[in-house]
Amino acid sequence: MTVNIVTTEDLFSLGAQSDPDGNLVLVREDIEESTTVTTLYGGVGGQGEKGDPGRDGRPVTLAFEQGIPSATWTIPHSLPYQPIVIVVDSTGDVVEVEVRYEPGIAYVLAAYPFAGRANLY
């Protein structure tokens, strides 16, 4: 038996309930083990945690200075997410770069070596 569920209301009509975290949970003992349930429009999710507003309600920002010209910058940070990185050269012009991430590190990869500043948001 295959049940195709098109809306969240269909899940609720089958006995689904929201758990304390806002996840939609469907537990049915009367459905065979071989049953496949397909959700076409996703489930109900809870609202995520509110982020840190930072000082004075501004976003948390980290400024990184690269004094020696380099095409690759390694920027350590303690932000619990992959930050947005905006890079400017020593003249104040925004530089288009590639950014790669590892937990706690943002790597700025540029086409040419330059000195400047990176702001992490």
C-alpha positions as semicolon CSV with decimal commas, in nm:
position;residue;x (nm);y (nm);z (nm)
1;M;0,000;0,000;0,000
2;T;0,134;0,345;-0,093
3;V;-0,012;0,664;0,054
4;N;0,065;0,988;-0,130
5;I;0,015;1,284;0,098
6;V;-0,036;1,615;-0,077
7;T;-0,093;1,855;0,212
8;T;-0,018;1,887;0,581
9;E;-0,393;1,855;0,644
10;D;-0,379;1,506;0,491
11;L;-0,112;1,413;0,745
12;F;-0,329;1,543;1,028
13;S;-0,627;1,343;0,893
14;L;-0,411;1,029;0,926
15;G;-0,339;1,113;1,291
16;A;-0,017;1,315;1,265
17;Q;0,066;1,549;1,550
18;S;0,325;1,821;1,612
19;D;0,588;1,728;1,866
20;P;0,726;1,982;2,119
21;D;0,994;2,088;1,868
22;G;0,734;2,163;1,598
23;N;0,814;1,853;1,390
24;L;0,524;1,667;1,230
25;V;0,506;1,309;1,362
26;L;0,288;1,029;1,224
27;V;0,277;0,705;1,421
28;R;0,034;0,439;1,297
29;E;0,023;0,080;1,418
30;D;-0,247;-0,022;1,169
31;I;-0,031;0,038;0,859
32;E;0,172;-0,249;0,719
33;E;0,548;-0,237;0,752
34;S;0,589;-0,225;0,371
35;T;0,387;0,096;0,342
36;T;0,557;0,393;0,178
37;V;0,443;0,741;0,275
38;T;0,545;1,022;0,042
39;T;0,517;1,386;0,140
40;L;0,493;1,613;-0,164
41;Y;0,482;1,951;0,009
42;G;0,701;1,897;0,314
43;G;0,603;1,890;0,675
44;V;0,543;2,146;0,943
45;G;0,860;2,275;1,101
46;G;0,905;2,486;1,406
47;Q;1,057;2,829;1,405
48;G;1,432;2,827;1,447
49;E;1,621;2,984;1,733
50;K;1,656;3,359;1,731
51;G;2,012;3,460;1,659
52;D;2,235;3,678;1,871
53;P;2,141;4,041;1,803
54;G;2,496;4,156;1,867
55;R;2,593;4,484;2,028
56;D;2,325;4,751;2,012
57;G;2,103;4,523;1,799
58;R;2,354;4,511;1,511
59;P;2,459;4,180;1,353
60;V;2,761;4,007;1,501
61;T;3,062;4,110;1,288
62;L;3,425;4,009;1,279
63;A;3,681;4,227;1,101
64;F;3,995;4,061;0,966
65;E;4,297;4,256;0,841
66;Q;4,533;4,103;0,582
67;G;4,839;4,330;0,588
68;I;5,065;4,123;0,364
69;P;4,941;4,077;0,005
70;S;4,821;3,722;-0,051
71;A;4,585;3,543;-0,293
72;T;4,469;3,311;-0,012
73;W;4,356;3,440;0,326
74;T;4,287;3,210;0,619
75;I;4,037;3,369;0,857
76;P;3,977;3,193;1,190
77;H;3,650;3,278;1,363
78;S;3,428;3,156;1,645
79;L;3,094;3,215;1,472
80;P;2,861;2,912;1,497
81;Y;2,769;2,936;1,126
82;Q;2,922;2,998;0,784
83;P;2,946;3,378;0,776
84;I;2,892;3,607;0,481
85;V;3,234;3,746;0,387
86;I;3,280;4,085;0,220
87;V;3,635;4,168;0,114
88;V;3,784;4,510;0,032
89;D;4,136;4,585;-0,083
90;S;4,369;4,840;0,078
91;T;4,217;5,118;-0,139
92;G;3,864;5,037;-0,016
93;D;3,739;4,870;-0,336
94;V;3,525;4,557;-0,296
95;V;3,707;4,252;-0,437
96;E;3,524;3,954;-0,588
97;V;3,661;3,639;-0,423
98;E;3,572;3,276;-0,366
99;V;3,507;3,175;-0,004
100;R;3,542;2,818;0,123
101;Y;3,455;2,705;0,472
102;E;3,561;2,463;0,741
103;P;3,417;2,480;1,091
104;G;3,570;2,790;1,248
105;I;3,766;2,893;0,938
106;A;3,681;3,093;0,625
107;Y;3,927;3,074;0,335
108;V;3,929;3,368;0,092
109;L;4,063;3,274;-0,252
110;A;4,139;3,557;-0,494
111;A;4,270;3,572;-0,850
112;Y;4,570;3,781;-0,742
113;P;4,754;3,867;-0,420
114;F;4,640;4,181;-0,238
115;A;4,618;4,328;0,112
116;G;4,296;4,449;0,266
117;R;4,014;4,372;0,502
118;A;3,741;4,105;0,529
119;N;3,422;4,161;0,725
120;L;3,239;3,851;0,842
121;Y;2,866;3,879;0,910
